[in-house]
């Protein structure tokens, strides 16, 4: 890989994204994977009850095991 390719990869994936407050709702941490996630409009009525960041995490309902 040349230097320009490496710089592009660093630019694309270099800065990790952090969950932001949206519409006055603070981010939550997924009970399954432990990653922060943001409020979404489809969760507006039930934000207090949302525990998982995705359908995959909701199905596994426990800490993910590596490998």
C-alpha positions as MATLAB code, in Angstrom:
seq = 'XXXXXXXXXXXXXXXXXXXXXXXXXXXXXXXXXXXXXXXXXXXXXXXXXXXXXXXXXXXXXXXXXXX';
ca = [
       0.000    0.000    0.000;
       1.369    3.407   -0.874;
       1.439    6.437    1.405;
      -1.615    8.085   -0.198;
      -3.732    4.962    0.324;
      -2.726    4.803    3.977;
      -3.577    8.487    4.454;
      -7.004    7.920    2.903;
      -7.683    4.958    5.199;
      -6.612    6.991    8.220;
      -8.907    9.831    7.142;
     -11.906    7.560    6.592;
     -11.609    5.503    9.759;
      -9.186    7.529   11.840;
     -11.487    9.455   14.159;
     -13.887    7.314   16.164;
     -17.400    8.704   16.214;
     -18.913    9.509   19.586;
     -22.640    9.447   20.329;
     -24.156   12.923   20.569;
     -27.210   14.275   22.361;
     -30.105   14.478   19.895;
     -33.420   16.273   20.467;
     -32.559   16.575   24.142;
     -32.014   12.833   24.619;
     -28.642   11.775   25.985;
     -26.924    8.790   24.347;
     -27.263    5.347   25.927;
     -24.862    2.416   26.163;
     -25.958   -0.862   24.570;
     -26.388   -3.625   27.173;
     -25.135   -6.208   24.701;
     -22.102   -4.721   22.944;
     -21.304   -1.832   25.301;
     -21.131    0.808   22.546;
     -22.853    4.184   22.897;
     -25.799    4.856   20.594;
     -27.977    7.871   19.823;
     -31.698    8.571   19.960;
     -33.541    7.704   16.764;
     -36.910    8.988   15.673;
     -38.352    5.464   15.467;
     -37.593    5.069   19.204;
     -39.229    8.393   20.160;
     -42.166    6.882   22.078;
     -40.144    4.250   23.906;
     -36.672    5.774   24.437;
     -36.833    5.056   28.189;
     -37.191    1.323   27.426;
     -34.585    1.034   24.644;
     -31.635   -1.099   25.815;
     -29.929   -2.269   22.617;
     -28.362   -0.387   19.709;
     -29.515   -2.794   17.010;
     -31.726   -5.749   16.237;
     -28.660   -8.022   16.302;
     -27.775   -6.925   19.843;
     -31.390   -7.300   20.951;
     -31.441  -10.892   19.682;
     -28.208  -11.872   21.438;
     -29.211  -10.053   24.690;
     -25.878  -10.599   26.357;
     -22.256   -9.565   26.127;
     -20.833  -10.561   22.749;
     -18.138  -13.241   22.899;
     -15.068  -12.768   20.679;
     -13.942  -15.745   18.740;
];
